[in-house]
């Protein structure tokens, strides 16, 4: 593994972490209405879809989007 790969992995992880932080902040008002579990689950699914989008735009994945419907119960 080259040092550039490590830097890329760290910047990717940092970008995902910042996205998670921003999404939690945007969805914070929903927690006031007793939807904390839903907010946390939805944030993780949005991040998953964002990563899948990144893979598709990078040409790394051509599979359809996958949503973990077992976690999204409503």
C-alpha positions as CSV (number, residue, x, y, z in Angstrom):
1,X,0.0,0.0,0.0
2,X,1.4,3.3,-1.0
3,X,1.5,6.4,1.2
4,X,-0.9,8.1,-1.2
5,X,-3.4,5.3,-0.7
6,X,-3.3,5.9,3.1
7,X,-3.8,9.6,2.6
8,X,-6.7,9.0,0.3
9,X,-8.3,6.6,2.8
10,X,-7.9,9.1,5.6
11,X,-9.3,12.0,3.6
12,X,-12.2,9.7,2.5
13,X,-12.9,8.7,6.1
14,X,-12.7,12.4,7.2
15,X,-15.1,13.4,4.4
16,X,-17.6,10.7,5.4
17,X,-17.3,11.8,9.1
18,X,-17.9,15.4,8.2
19,X,-20.9,14.4,6.1
20,X,-22.3,12.3,9.1
21,X,-21.8,15.4,11.4
22,X,-23.6,17.7,8.9
23,X,-26.5,15.3,8.4
24,X,-26.9,14.9,12.2
25,X,-27.0,18.6,12.6
26,X,-29.5,19.1,9.8
27,X,-31.8,16.4,11.1
28,X,-31.5,17.4,14.8
29,X,-34.9,19.0,15.0
30,X,-36.6,15.7,14.2
31,X,-35.1,14.3,17.4
32,X,-37.2,16.8,19.3
33,X,-40.3,14.9,18.2
34,X,-39.1,11.5,19.5
35,X,-37.6,10.3,16.2
36,X,-34.0,9.9,17.4
37,X,-33.8,6.2,16.3
38,X,-35.2,7.1,12.9
39,X,-32.8,10.0,12.5
40,X,-29.7,7.9,13.3
41,X,-30.8,5.1,11.0
42,X,-31.7,7.5,8.1
43,X,-28.3,9.3,8.5
44,X,-26.5,6.0,8.1
45,X,-28.5,5.0,5.1
46,X,-27.9,8.4,3.5
47,X,-24.2,8.0,4.1
48,X,-24.3,4.5,2.6
49,X,-26.1,5.8,-0.5
50,X,-23.6,8.7,-0.8
51,X,-20.7,6.2,-0.7
52,X,-22.4,4.1,-3.4
53,X,-22.8,7.2,-5.5
54,X,-19.1,7.9,-5.1
55,X,-18.3,4.4,-6.3
56,X,-20.5,4.8,-9.3
57,X,-19.1,8.2,-10.3
58,X,-15.6,6.7,-9.8
59,X,-16.4,3.8,-12.1
60,X,-15.8,1.3,-9.3
61,X,-19.3,-0.1,-9.0
62,X,-22.1,-0.6,-11.6
63,X,-24.6,-2.4,-9.3
64,X,-27.9,-0.9,-8.5
65,X,-28.2,1.1,-5.3
66,X,-28.8,-1.0,-2.2
67,X,-30.9,0.2,0.7
68,X,-30.9,-1.8,4.0
69,X,-34.7,-2.0,4.4
70,X,-34.4,-4.1,7.5
71,X,-33.1,-1.0,9.3
72,X,-35.7,1.4,7.9
73,X,-38.8,0.3,9.6
74,X,-41.8,2.7,9.7
